[in-house]
Amino acid sequence: MSGDDVREDLAEQARFLARLTDIGVPWPPGDGDEGASPSHASGGAGEASSGPAAPGDAEARLRAIREELGDCQRCGLAAGRKMIVFGQGSPRAELMFVGEAPGADEDEQGLAFVGRAGKLLTDIIEKGLRMRREDVWIGNVIKCRPPRNRNPEPDEIRACQPFLEAQIRAIRPKVIVALGKFSAHWLLKTAVPITRLRGQLGEWEGIPAMPTYHPAYLLRNPRAKKDLWEDMKVVLELLGRPVPD
Ligand code: URA
């Protein structure tokens, strides 16, 4: 990246953050009506300084973030994508999953985790965690499919980053689950291999973040499911939900 590119990148980020402030997403984090506390209070409309945004608020913020994203052309992936995969679920989600990038099925449908890996994620949520898929939030580090499902490039991750950050700040879940290496590295700001990182609870702006294996990896390595289950038990405890044996 040239110096000019870096300056333009920074200027674009500054413009973006200014627009987020305009639409009520506080910046820097903790400046406005949302503290960095991981606590997830009941979310009543009168609540202010910590925990999630009031329900309607989070929904409005997510809508504004989607509008801001528009027909995004901020990186080269725009040229090859069919649909932007914004992420979906409940704006009031206590639990948020962050994957890597949309694949072919997600690109077709504009929805995160709807292919084979998505079916396994649904089982993890519904059979394992005993939650409803529509009650959690599911998104990705990047919102457009890389060609031939290659790994996301650093400039693609950088271009998408402010949007994922704004989404997490809008929802303020009680717990985030990082699915796979790219998500874990992005959320926890580390390069430790996922095999060592998984199960090591970290945090993102005060929100507990659990790195674990990506469902696509589990499809190839079913024996690793027992490790994922250990990680999910910690997630259930953090959520204050019953932990099956
Ligand atoms: N893999 C991901 O990381 N995300 C999706 O949405 C689908 C597959």
Boltz pocket constraint, residues with backbone or C-beta under 6 A from the ligand:
constraints:
  - pocket:
      binder: B
      contacts: [[A, 99], [A, 100], [A, 101], [A, 102], [A, 103], [A, 106], [A, 111], [A, 112], [A, 113], [A, 114], [A, 115], [A, 117], [A, 118], [A, 139], [A, 140], [A, 179], [A, 216]]
      max_distance: 6.0
